[in-house]
Amino acid sequence: MLEPVRCTVCGVVGRAEGWEDNLRESGRCVACGATNRQRQLAHVAVAVTAVRLGLHAWSLRDVVQAAPDLDVYNTEASGPIHEVLVGLAGYRASEFIDPSLPAGAMVEGVEHQDLVQLGHGDARFDLVLSSDVLEHVPEPYEAHAHIRRVLRPGGHHVFTVPFHPTWLRDELRAERRPDGTVVHLRPPLYHHDPLRPEGALVYRIFAIEMLVRLAELGLHTHAYDLHEPDFGIIGRGSFVFDAIRVQPEVAGEPQGGS
């Protein structure tokens, strides 16, 4: 199926194997292990970075080689995308490990960050990547505000989330009260999480409301519904979003660390 595939993560032309009914999470590159979803994210990240910097690039590995001074923050500290980007001098990666930890704490070599209390300094990064992360954040638009803050003007947040393009309002599935308890508004839904055997709770499924709220935060967002078989990108609902930090500054923008 789909041979040959040019992987947008590692750049190798080869096979994508292990296709399953869940196309989005299967079809792993035989060279780096990137799935369909990871190639989707990489495809848009490479495109926007190449345009902004005037690069000729087809994969994240091309970007690393052509722009080694690029400052990138990845909200995942493992996997094929991480393994390629770790070659950048200005690369940072983190996981949400424990809410009791301060921003930037290191646990077994992995940095802890909470996206709603992001510890990175203002205008720190050219590119931020998050792949199916924000649906697990109880206050995702607070997280978006912090991500905007750490982006340089014109910088990009390339991300994926569960998204219904025909719905106007986000579907709120659970919410967290001020005392920390979680109230389920729909039957609990969990996604696989390598750090948590029970999985990660889904708080929200996003809709058109997301694009409006991001605009209000000062993020101009493009939505891409991808179908690129030559790159091993197939299947319905292959949405990737590119949120660009624009001016003027938003009043009340959250403050970060150094």
Number of C-alpha atoms within 10 A of each C-alpha: 12 16 14 15 21 23 34 30 33 24 18 17 17 17 19 25 17 14 15 10 8 10 17 20 15 19 25 21 26 17 16 17 19 25 26 27 25 23 28 30 24 25 23 20 26 23 17 18 21 19 11 13 12 9 16 14 19 20 25 24 23 20 24 18 13 15 15 15 12 19 18 22 26 22 23 19 20 15 13 18 24 18 14 18 25 17 13 17 13 16 19 20 20 22 20 18 17 12 10 6 14 14 20 17 16 15 12 6 9 17 19 24 24 20 24 18 16 22 20 22 15 18 15 18 25 21 24 25 22 16 19 14 20 24 23 18 20 21 16 18 17 17 19 20 23 24 27 29 26 26 26 18 18 16 24 29 27 26 23 23 19 19 20 16 14 8 13 13 13 15 17 16 19 20 18 14 10 7 6 8 9 13 13 14 12 11 8 12 14 13 15 11 11 10 11 10 8 11 13 18 18 22 27 23 19 21 19 15 14 18 18 14 13 19 15 12 22 22 26 18 19 12 15 14 14 17 16 15 15 14 25 29 25 19 17 10 15 21 20 25 20 23 25 24 27 19 11 8 12 15 8 7 14 18 15 15 12 7
